[in-house]
Amino acid sequence: MDGDENVNKRQIAITRRDEFDHPPLHLDDNSRLCINCNRSIIDEMAMIEADPTCVRLNVLTQTASQTCVICNVQNNVRRLSIQCRVQVFIETNIYIPDNVRSCENHLDENGFFSKILLPALPPISKQQFEELFTYCDPVLQNGKLRYVSRKDLLVFLCKMRQGLSDDFLKVIFDYPSRQTVTIAVIDSTYAYIHKSNNFRVLRQSYSVHKHRHLVKPTLIVASDGYILTIFGPYFSDAQNNDAEILCQEFERDAETLQGWFQNGDIVLVDRGYRDAIPLLQRLGIDHKMPALLERGQRQLSTQDANDSRIVTKNRWVVEARNGHLRSVFKFLAQTINLQHTKNLNEFYCIAGAILNRYHPIIQMQNADPELAREMLQRSTTPNVVQARVEVDNLRLRNAQWRRLNYCDVADFPIFDLNYLKDLTVGIYQINLASSYIQDKLLRDNDEEFQLDQHFNEPGFLRIRLYSRFRNATRHQIFISYETDNRDDENAAHNLNEPINGYYCTCQSGARTLGTCAHVASVLWYLGFARHQENIKYPDMSLLNTVLDAADREIPHNP
């Protein structure tokens, strides 16, 4: 909020704090506004400008407080007297703030501006502006003529005369913050094939990840699911990873792909494309990819985890399109005969063209600018629960916790699935919740949901949840929630937010934009599932019908 261009924002922000009886706040260069408040203040400024009863003044400012307003030098400058400022206002209708300075060379013996300087202070007249506009000829840009509008001319004159920043001019004159760019999502899918009698084909078509023989077509789709192209299929061995496939396509068909993507366009990819990032950077293509763990790092930082969630929230369209190809065209979901594999590229291109023409576009539910602003705001929120856990070493200090079961936390807030979906920014984690809770109850050999509560704070819980990937790994989940015995100030502050914060020790558990599956599972159980009469857990019948050589005990379904 620093700079002369933000003086109105600072004044409105101070006024609002006074109206809400907030304590005075010292503003400095590091003071910031959240996205919602910034937008609200900009809207209020726009309403004031549009008010016909508002008195508008031509205000003369200067880019530096210690320079002359006329010649911009720093020597022998002094602040203008009130009499001089009144004289300028009467004769030119220009208001000069009290911090404006001028050289003594421009002032007479009474401290007034010389008569010859006054005509140079007012802005140009409307007639002069229209005459100047007639000289603004179209210019050739990127092979097309760009016409200069009156708005463009006005912005240029303000820039030249007042030295205002580009960002400030964009806001005042409602220019877009950036030019329109292309956003594309790239991902590989797979098509299972039969084994070949050729040993080389057998080796190159075996995927160590899927443990099957397959080939990999790659899709490039737009943000609404429109399939731009399908290339491949490629083999699936280690030499044909996603990054190598993308680099090969840019080398093989560089003219087509580079014709689509221009400097500044954005490509969303997953972590498998990390080795192709230098190629995208050389081509001037901006990339967005989920963050990677550094060597020796066990958990993503809050900022990296939040940025990764934004990427995955936007790149799911390519996963959806891959699913449509396999669900609409059953042939592509089956194990394909080798004789058809030779024509698989044509099959995929035809299927993609049919989807583009006749299948509805992909629309994210409740996707609007308000949701985007909220996600960006939440992505900058620090994880205060994580900070407290690390400072107080709550992961290891068991003496500060007491063991309870779910019946002992009757003050835990109750909420519906809609609130949980908003909190998790999706439904994937919620769909896994019943499996996580069932696994915890079975592996704990306890029919009761066990948890720990902080001795000095009733609204602070710790829960241990097993990993679904490793038998020996248990993650610790910390949740802070609102209780009925909190003080009135905190209760009023979090009136619509029953959950104050959360933190999990898993790889992405530090994020504040959405939650990991472990946090979502605990919230789902404590705030929703335990209050429902019929909750369906995953079927356990296979444990009773399929034999186990280890003769492990079969638990009862919770």
C-alpha positions as CSV (number, residue, x, y, z in Angstrom):
1,M,0.0,0.0,0.0
2,D,3.0,2.3,-0.3
3,G,3.3,5.0,-3.0
4,D,1.3,8.1,-3.9
5,E,-0.9,6.1,-6.2
6,N,-2.3,4.2,-3.1
7,V,-3.1,7.2,-1.0
8,N,-6.8,6.9,-1.5
9,K,-6.7,3.2,-0.7
10,R,-4.9,3.9,2.5
11,Q,-7.4,6.6,3.5
12,I,-10.4,4.3,2.9
13,A,-8.7,1.4,4.7
14,I,-8.0,3.6,7.8
15,T,-11.6,4.8,7.7
16,R,-13.0,1.3,7.7
17,R,-10.8,0.2,10.6
18,D,-12.2,3.1,12.6
19,E,-15.7,2.1,11.7
20,F,-15.1,-1.4,13.0
21,D,-13.4,-0.1,16.2
22,H,-10.2,-1.8,15.3
23,P,-7.0,-0.5,17.0
24,P,-4.9,2.0,15.0
25,L,-2.4,0.3,12.7
26,H,0.9,1.9,11.6
27,L,1.2,1.7,7.8
28,D,4.6,1.1,6.2
29,D,6.1,-0.3,3.0
30,N,5.2,-3.8,4.0
31,S,1.5,-3.1,4.7
32,R,-0.8,-5.2,2.5
33,L,-4.5,-5.6,1.6
34,C,-6.1,-8.9,1.1
35,I,-7.7,-9.6,-2.3
36,N,-11.3,-9.2,-1.1
37,C,-10.6,-5.8,0.7
38,N,-8.6,-4.6,-2.2
39,R,-11.4,-5.3,-4.7
40,S,-14.0,-3.8,-2.3
41,I,-12.0,-0.6,-2.0
42,I,-11.5,-0.4,-5.8
43,D,-15.2,-0.8,-6.2
44,E,-15.9,2.0,-3.7
45,M,-13.4,4.3,-5.5
46,A,-15.2,3.6,-8.8
47,M,-18.6,4.4,-7.2
48,I,-17.2,7.7,-5.9
49,E,-15.9,8.6,-9.4
50,A,-19.3,7.8,-10.9
51,D,-21.2,9.9,-8.4
52,P,-22.4,13.1,-10.2
53,T,-22.5,15.0,-6.9
54,C,-18.8,14.4,-6.3
55,V,-16.6,17.4,-6.7
56,R,-13.7,16.6,-8.9
57,L,-10.4,18.5,-8.7
58,N,-7.4,18.6,-11.0
59,V,-4.7,17.7,-8.6
60,L,-1.1,18.5,-9.3
61,T,1.4,16.0,-7.9
62,Q,5.0,15.2,-8.3
63,T,6.9,11.9,-8.5
64,A,9.4,12.7,-5.7
65,S,8.7,14.7,-2.6
66,Q,12.0,16.6,-2.6
67,T,12.1,17.7,-6.2
68,C,10.7,20.8,-8.1
69,V,7.2,20.3,-9.5
70,I,8.2,22.3,-12.6
71,C,11.8,21.2,-13.6
72,N,12.2,18.2,-11.3
73,V,15.6,19.3,-9.8
74,Q,16.5,18.8,-6.2
75,N,18.5,22.0,-5.4
76,N,17.0,25.1,-3.7
77,V,13.4,23.7,-3.5
78,R,10.9,24.8,-0.9
79,R,7.3,24.0,0.0
80,L,4.7,26.2,-1.6
81,S,2.8,28.6,0.6
82,I,-0.9,28.4,1.1
83,Q,-1.3,31.8,-0.7
84,C,0.6,30.4,-3.8
85,R,-1.6,27.3,-3.9
86,V,-4.8,29.4,-3.6
87,Q,-3.6,31.6,-6.4
88,V,-3.1,28.6,-8.7
89,F,-6.5,27.1,-7.8
90,I,-8.3,30.3,-8.5
91,E,-6.6,31.0,-11.8
92,T,-6.2,27.5,-13.2
93,N,-8.7,25.3,-11.2
94,I,-5.8,23.1,-10.2
95,Y,-5.4,22.0,-6.6
96,I,-1.8,21.6,-5.3
97,P,-1.3,19.5,-2.2
98,D,0.7,21.0,0.7
99,N,3.7,18.7,0.2
100,V,4.5,20.0,-3.3
101,R,7.8,21.9,-3.7
102,S,9.2,24.3,-6.3
103,C,12.5,26.0,-7.1
104,E,13.0,29.6,-6.1
105,N,13.7,30.4,-9.7
106,H,10.0,29.8,-10.5
107,L,8.7,32.0,-7.8
108,D,8.5,35.8,-7.5
109,E,9.4,37.9,-4.5
110,N,6.0,37.1,-2.9
111,G,6.4,33.4,-3.3
112,F,3.9,33.1,-6.2
113,F,4.4,31.3,-9.4
114,S,5.5,33.5,-12.3
115,K,2.7,34.6,-14.6
116,I,4.4,32.9,-17.5
117,L,4.3,29.5,-15.8
118,L,0.6,29.4,-15.0
119,P,-0.6,28.6,-18.5
120,A,1.7,25.5,-18.5
121,L,0.1,24.0,-15.5
122,P,-3.5,23.3,-16.6
123,P,-4.1,20.1,-18.6
124,I,-4.9,20.4,-22.3
125,S,-8.4,21.4,-23.3
126,K,-10.9,19.1,-24.9
127,Q,-10.4,20.7,-28.2
128,Q,-6.7,20.3,-28.0
129,F,-7.1,16.6,-27.0
130,E,-9.4,16.0,-30.0
131,E,-6.9,17.6,-32.3
132,L,-4.1,15.6,-30.9
133,F,-6.1,12.4,-31.4
134,T,-6.4,13.1,-35.1
135,Y,-2.7,12.5,-35.4
136,C,-2.9,9.0,-33.9
137,D,-2.5,6.7,-36.9
138,P,-2.9,2.9,-36.8
139,V,0.2,1.0,-36.2
140,L,1.3,-2.4,-37.5
141,Q,1.6,-5.0,-34.7
142,N,2.1,-8.8,-35.2
143,G,0.9,-8.5,-38.8
144,K,-2.3,-6.7,-37.9
145,L,-3.3,-3.0,-37.6
146,R,-3.8,-1.8,-34.1
147,Y,-5.9,1.3,-33.8
148,V,-5.2,3.8,-31.0
149,S,-8.3,4.7,-29.0
150,R,-8.9,7.9,-27.0
151,K,-8.5,5.9,-23.9
152,D,-5.0,4.8,-25.1
153,L,-4.0,8.4,-25.8
154,L,-5.3,9.6,-22.4
155,V,-3.3,6.9,-20.6
156,F,-0.2,7.9,-22.5
157,L,-0.6,11.6,-21.7
158,C,-1.1,10.7,-18.0
159,K,2.0,8.6,-18.1
160,M,4.1,11.3,-19.7
161,R,2.9,14.2,-17.6
162,Q,2.5,12.7,-14.2
163,G,5.0,9.8,-14.3
164,L,2.4,7.4,-12.9
165,S,3.2,3.7,-12.6
166,D,1.9,1.2,-15.2
167,D,0.1,-0.8,-12.5
168,F,-1.7,2.3,-11.2
169,L,-2.8,3.3,-14.7
170,K,-4.1,-0.2,-15.4
171,V,-6.4,0.0,-12.4
172,I,-7.5,3.6,-13.0
173,F,-8.3,3.1,-16.6
174,D,-9.6,-0.5,-16.2
175,Y,-7.0,-2.2,-18.4
176,P,-6.6,-5.9,-18.1
177,S,-3.7,-6.9,-15.9
178,R,-2.3,-9.1,-18.7
179,Q,-2.9,-10.1,-22.2
180,T,-5.0,-13.2,-23.1
181,V,-2.9,-16.3,-23.1
182,T,-3.5,-19.9,-24.1
183,I,-3.9,-22.4,-21.2
184,A,-3.4,-26.1,-22.2
185,V,-3.2,-29.3,-20.2
186,I,-0.9,-32.1,-21.3
187,D,-1.0,-35.7,-20.0
188,S,-0.5,-39.2,-21.3
189,T,-3.1,-42.0,-21.1
190,Y,-2.6,-45.7,-21.8
191,A,-4.0,-48.4,-24.0
192,Y,-3.5,-52.0,-22.9
193,I,-2.3,-54.4,-25.6
194,H,-1.7,-58.1,-25.9
195,K,1.8,-59.5,-25.6
196,S,3.9,-59.7,-28.7
197,N,6.1,-62.5,-29.9
198,N,8.8,-60.0,-30.8
199,F,11.1,-59.7,-27.7
200,R,12.0,-56.1,-28.3
201,V,8.3,-55.1,-28.6
202,L,7.7,-57.1,-25.5
203,R,10.3,-55.2,-23.5
204,Q,9.5,-51.7,-24.8
205,S,5.7,-52.1,-24.2
206,Y,6.0,-53.3,-20.6
207,S,5.1,-50.6,-18.0
208,V,6.8,-51.0,-14.6
209,H,4.1,-48.7,-13.1
210,K,1.0,-50.6,-14.4
211,H,2.8,-54.0,-14.5
212,R,1.2,-54.6,-17.9
213,H,1.9,-54.3,-21.6
214,L,0.6,-51.0,-22.9
215,V,1.2,-48.1,-25.2
216,K,0.8,-44.4,-24.4
217,P,-1.1,-41.8,-26.4
218,T,-0.7,-38.2,-25.2
219,L,-3.5,-35.6,-25.1
220,I,-3.3,-31.8,-25.2
221,V,-6.6,-30.3,-24.1
222,A,-7.9,-26.8,-23.5
223,S,-9.2,-25.7,-20.2
224,D,-12.8,-26.6,-21.1
225,G,-11.8,-30.2,-22.2
226,Y,-11.6,-29.5,-25.9
227,I,-9.0,-31.9,-27.4
228,L,-6.4,-30.0,-29.4
229,T,-4.4,-33.0,-30.5
230,I,-3.6,-36.6,-29.7
231,F,-0.1,-37.8,-30.6
232,G,1.5,-41.2,-30.3
233,P,1.1,-43.8,-29.2
234,Y,4.5,-44.3,-27.7
235,F,6.0,-47.4,-26.0
236,S,5.8,-47.5,-22.2
237,D,9.3,-48.4,-21.0
238,A,11.7,-46.2,-19.1
239,Q,13.0,-44.5,-22.3
240,N,9.5,-43.4,-23.1
241,N,8.6,-41.3,-20.0
242,D,6.2,-38.3,-20.3
243,A,9.0,-35.8,-20.5
244,E,10.9,-37.6,-23.3
245,I,7.6,-38.0,-25.3
246,L,6.9,-34.3,-25.1
247,C,10.4,-33.3,-26.2
248,Q,10.2,-35.8,-29.0
249,E,7.0,-34.3,-30.3
250,F,8.4,-30.8,-30.2
251,E,11.3,-32.0,-32.3
252,R,9.2,-34.2,-34.7
253,D,6.4,-31.7,-35.3
254,A,7.9,-28.4,-34.0
255,E,6.2,-26.2,-36.6
256,T,2.6,-27.3,-35.5
257,L,3.2,-27.3,-31.7
258,Q,5.2,-24.0,-31.7
259,G,2.5,-22.5,-33.8
260,W,0.0,-23.2,-31.1
261,F,2.0,-22.0,-28.2
262,Q,3.4,-18.5,-28.2
263,N,5.6,-16.6,-25.7
264,G,3.8,-16.4,-22.3
265,D,1.3,-19.2,-22.9
266,I,0.7,-21.6,-20.0
267,V,1.0,-25.3,-20.0
268,L,-0.2,-27.4,-17.0
269,V,1.7,-30.7,-16.5
270,D,2.3,-33.2,-13.8
271,R,5.6,-34.1,-12.1
272,G,6.4,-36.7,-14.8
273,Y,7.2,-33.8,-17.2
274,R,9.9,-32.2,-14.9
275,D,12.7,-33.1,-17.4
276,A,10.9,-31.3,-20.2
277,I,10.7,-28.0,-18.2
278,P,14.0,-26.6,-19.7
279,L,12.5,-27.1,-23.2
280,L,9.4,-25.2,-22.3
281,Q,11.5,-22.4,-20.8
282,R,13.6,-22.1,-24.0
283,L,10.4,-21.8,-26.1
284,G,9.0,-19.0,-23.8
285,I,6.1,-21.2,-22.6
286,D,5.2,-20.7,-18.9
287,H,4.7,-24.0,-17.1
288,K,2.7,-24.9,-14.0
289,M,3.6,-28.2,-12.3
290,P,3.0,-29.6,-8.8
291,A,6.0,-28.9,-6.5
292,L,8.8,-31.5,-6.0
293,L,10.4,-32.5,-2.7
294,E,14.0,-31.3,-2.4
295,R,16.7,-33.8,-1.4
296,G,16.3,-34.6,2.3
297,Q,12.8,-32.9,2.4
298,R,9.9,-34.9,3.8
299,Q,7.1,-32.5,3.4
300,L,6.2,-29.7,1.0
301,S,6.0,-26.2,2.5
302,T,2.7,-24.6,2.9
303,Q,3.2,-22.4,-0.2
304,D,4.4,-25.3,-2.4
305,A,1.5,-27.5,-1.3
306,N,-1.0,-24.7,-2.0
307,D,0.5,-24.0,-5.4
308,S,0.4,-27.7,-6.2
309,R,-3.3,-27.8,-5.3
310,I,-4.1,-24.9,-7.7
311,V,-2.4,-26.9,-10.5
312,T,-4.2,-30.1,-9.7
313,K,-7.5,-28.3,-9.4
314,N,-7.1,-26.9,-13.0
315,R,-5.5,-29.9,-14.7
316,W,-8.2,-32.4,-13.8
317,V,-9.9,-31.7,-17.1
318,V,-7.4,-33.9,-19.0
319,E,-8.0,-36.7,-16.6
320,A,-11.7,-36.3,-17.2
321,R,-11.2,-36.4,-21.0
322,N,-9.1,-39.5,-20.7
323,G,-11.9,-41.1,-18.8
324,H,-14.5,-40.1,-21.4
325,L,-12.4,-41.7,-24.1
326,R,-12.4,-45.0,-22.2
327,S,-16.0,-44.8,-21.0
328,V,-17.7,-43.7,-24.3
329,F,-15.5,-45.9,-26.5
330,K,-15.3,-49.3,-24.8
331,F,-12.9,-50.5,-27.5
332,L,-10.2,-48.2,-26.0
333,A,-10.8,-49.6,-22.5
334,Q,-10.2,-53.2,-23.5
335,T,-7.0,-55.0,-24.2
336,I,-6.4,-54.2,-27.8
337,N,-5.2,-56.8,-30.4
338,L,-1.8,-56.1,-31.9
339,Q,-3.3,-55.9,-35.4
340,H,-5.3,-52.9,-34.3
341,T,-2.4,-51.2,-32.4
342,K,-0.9,-50.1,-35.7
343,N,-4.0,-47.9,-36.3
344,L,-4.4,-46.8,-32.7
345,N,-3.5,-43.1,-33.4
346,E,-6.3,-42.9,-36.0
347,F,-8.7,-44.5,-33.6
348,Y,-7.9,-42.0,-30.9
349,C,-8.1,-39.0,-33.2
350,I,-11.5,-40.1,-34.5
351,A,-12.8,-40.6,-31.0
352,G,-11.4,-37.3,-29.9
353,A,-13.0,-35.5,-32.8
354,I,-16.4,-37.1,-31.9
355,L,-16.1,-36.0,-28.3
356,N,-15.2,-32.4,-29.4
357,R,-18.2,-32.3,-31.7
358,Y,-20.9,-34.0,-29.7
359,H,-19.9,-34.4,-26.1
360,P,-20.6,-31.5,-23.7
361,I,-17.6,-29.3,-22.7
362,I,-16.3,-29.8,-19.2
363,Q,-17.5,-27.3,-16.7
364,M,-16.3,-27.2,-13.1
365,Q,-19.1,-26.8,-10.6
366,N,-19.4,-23.3,-9.1
367,A,-16.3,-22.2,-11.2
368,D,-16.4,-18.4,-11.3
369,P,-14.1,-15.4,-10.6
370,E,-15.2,-15.4,-6.9
371,L,-14.0,-19.0,-6.4
372,A,-10.8,-18.2,-8.2
373,R,-10.2,-15.1,-5.9
374,E,-11.0,-17.2,-2.8
375,M,-8.6,-19.9,-3.8
376,L,-5.8,-17.4,-4.5
377,Q,-6.5,-15.8,-1.1
378,R,-6.4,-19.1,0.8
379,S,-3.3,-20.1,-1.0
380,T,-1.4,-17.2,0.7
381,T,-2.7,-18.1,4.2
382,P,0.0,-19.4,6.5
383,N,-0.6,-22.6,8.4
384,V,-0.7,-21.4,12.0
385,V,-1.5,-24.9,13.3
386,Q,1.7,-26.2,11.8
387,A,3.7,-23.4,13.3
388,R,2.4,-24.1,16.7
389,V,3.0,-27.8,16.4
390,E,6.6,-27.2,15.4
391,V,7.3,-24.5,18.0
392,D,5.9,-26.5,20.9
393,N,7.1,-29.8,19.5
394,L,3.7,-31.3,19.9
395,R,4.4,-34.3,17.7
396,L,6.7,-35.8,20.3
397,R,5.5,-34.4,23.6
398,N,2.9,-37.0,24.5
399,A,2.6,-35.7,28.1
400,Q,0.6,-32.7,26.8
401,W,-2.2,-34.9,25.4
402,R,-4.9,-37.1,27.0
403,R,-6.5,-40.1,25.3
404,L,-10.2,-39.8,24.5
405,N,-12.7,-41.4,22.2
406,Y,-15.1,-39.7,19.9
407,C,-17.9,-39.5,22.5
408,D,-15.7,-37.2,24.6
409,V,-15.6,-34.5,22.0
410,A,-19.3,-33.6,21.9
411,D,-18.4,-30.0,21.3
412,F,-16.9,-30.7,17.9
413,P,-18.9,-28.7,15.3
414,I,-21.4,-30.5,13.1
415,F,-21.5,-29.6,9.4
416,D,-22.8,-31.0,6.2
417,L,-21.0,-32.3,3.1
418,N,-21.2,-28.9,1.3
419,Y,-19.1,-27.2,4.0
420,L,-16.6,-30.1,3.8
421,K,-16.4,-29.8,0.0
422,D,-15.7,-26.1,0.3
423,L,-13.1,-26.8,2.9
424,T,-11.3,-29.5,0.9
425,V,-11.8,-27.7,-2.5
426,G,-13.1,-30.9,-4.1
427,I,-14.6,-34.3,-3.4
428,Y,-11.7,-36.7,-4.0
429,Q,-10.5,-36.6,-0.4
430,I,-14.1,-37.0,0.9
431,N,-14.6,-40.1,-1.2
432,L,-11.6,-41.7,0.5
433,A,-12.7,-40.8,4.0
434,S,-14.8,-43.9,4.8
435,S,-11.8,-46.2,3.7
436,Y,-9.4,-44.3,5.9
437,I,-11.7,-44.4,9.0
438,Q,-12.5,-48.1,8.5
439,D,-8.8,-48.9,8.2
440,K,-8.0,-47.0,11.4
441,L,-10.6,-48.7,13.4
442,L,-9.6,-52.2,12.1
443,R,-5.9,-51.7,12.6
444,D,-6.3,-50.2,16.0
445,N,-8.4,-53.3,17.0
446,D,-10.8,-50.9,18.6
447,E,-14.4,-50.3,17.9
448,E,-14.1,-46.7,19.2
449,F,-12.4,-43.9,17.3
450,Q,-9.5,-42.9,19.5
451,L,-8.0,-39.4,19.6
452,D,-5.9,-37.1,21.8
453,Q,-7.0,-33.7,23.2
454,H,-4.6,-31.0,24.4
455,F,-4.7,-30.6,28.2
456,N,-4.8,-26.8,28.1
457,E,-7.0,-26.3,25.1
458,P,-10.3,-28.3,24.6
459,G,-10.6,-27.3,20.9
460,F,-7.2,-28.8,19.9
461,L,-7.1,-32.5,18.8
462,R,-4.4,-34.9,17.6
463,I,-5.4,-38.0,15.7
464,R,-3.1,-40.8,14.3
465,L,-4.1,-42.2,10.9
466,Y,-2.5,-45.0,9.0
467,S,-1.0,-44.5,5.5
468,R,-2.8,-46.4,2.8
469,F,0.6,-47.0,1.0
470,R,2.9,-48.2,3.8
471,N,1.9,-50.5,6.6
472,A,4.3,-49.0,9.2
473,T,3.6,-45.3,8.5
474,R,1.2,-43.4,10.7
475,H,0.5,-39.7,10.1
476,Q,-0.4,-37.3,12.9
477,I,-3.3,-34.9,12.3
478,F,-3.8,-31.8,14.3
479,I,-7.1,-29.9,14.2
480,S,-8.1,-26.7,15.9
481,Y,-11.9,-26.0,16.1
482,E,-14.3,-23.6,17.7
483,T,-15.9,-24.7,21.0
484,D,-18.8,-23.1,22.9
485,N,-16.6,-22.0,25.7
486,R,-14.3,-19.8,23.6
487,D,-14.3,-16.0,24.4
488,D,-16.8,-13.8,22.6
489,E,-14.2,-12.1,20.4
490,N,-12.8,-15.3,18.9
491,A,-16.3,-16.7,18.5
492,A,-17.5,-13.6,16.6
493,H,-14.4,-13.6,14.5
494,N,-14.9,-17.3,13.4
495,L,-18.7,-17.2,13.4
496,N,-18.9,-18.9,10.0
497,E,-15.8,-21.0,10.3
498,P,-16.1,-23.9,12.8
499,I,-12.7,-25.2,11.9
500,N,-9.9,-22.8,12.8
501,G,-7.0,-24.7,11.2
502,Y,-5.5,-28.1,10.5
503,Y,-2.1,-29.8,9.9
504,C,-1.0,-33.2,8.9
505,T,2.5,-34.7,8.8
506,C,2.1,-36.3,5.4
507,Q,3.7,-34.9,2.3
508,S,1.0,-32.4,1.4
509,G,-0.4,-31.9,4.9
510,A,0.8,-28.4,5.4
511,R,-1.4,-26.8,2.9
512,T,-4.2,-24.4,3.8
513,L,-5.9,-24.4,0.3
514,G,-8.0,-27.6,0.7
515,T,-6.9,-30.5,2.9
516,C,-5.1,-33.7,2.5
517,A,-7.1,-37.0,2.6
518,H,-6.1,-37.7,6.2
519,V,-7.5,-34.4,7.5
520,A,-10.6,-34.7,5.4
521,S,-11.3,-38.2,6.7
522,V,-11.1,-37.1,10.4
523,L,-13.3,-34.0,9.7
524,W,-15.8,-36.2,7.8
525,Y,-16.1,-38.7,10.6
526,L,-16.2,-36.3,13.6
527,G,-18.3,-33.5,12.0
528,F,-20.6,-35.6,9.8
529,A,-20.5,-39.4,9.7
530,R,-20.8,-40.2,13.4
531,H,-24.1,-38.2,13.5
532,Q,-25.6,-40.2,10.6
533,E,-27.6,-43.4,11.1
534,N,-26.4,-45.3,8.0
535,I,-22.9,-44.8,6.8
536,K,-21.6,-47.3,4.2
537,Y,-18.1,-48.5,4.6
538,P,-16.1,-50.5,2.0
539,D,-17.1,-54.2,1.6
540,M,-15.0,-56.7,3.6
541,S,-16.5,-59.9,2.2
542,L,-13.3,-60.9,0.3
543,L,-11.5,-61.2,3.6
544,N,-14.0,-64.0,4.5
545,T,-14.0,-65.8,1.1
546,V,-10.3,-65.6,-0.1
547,L,-7.8,-67.7,1.9
548,D,-4.9,-66.1,3.7
549,A,-1.7,-68.3,4.1
550,A,-0.6,-66.1,7.0
551,D,-3.8,-66.9,8.8
552,R,-4.3,-63.4,9.9
553,E,-7.2,-62.5,12.1
554,I,-10.3,-61.2,10.2
555,P,-11.6,-58.1,12.0
556,H,-15.2,-57.1,12.2
557,N,-16.5,-54.3,10.1
558,P,-17.0,-51.2,12.2
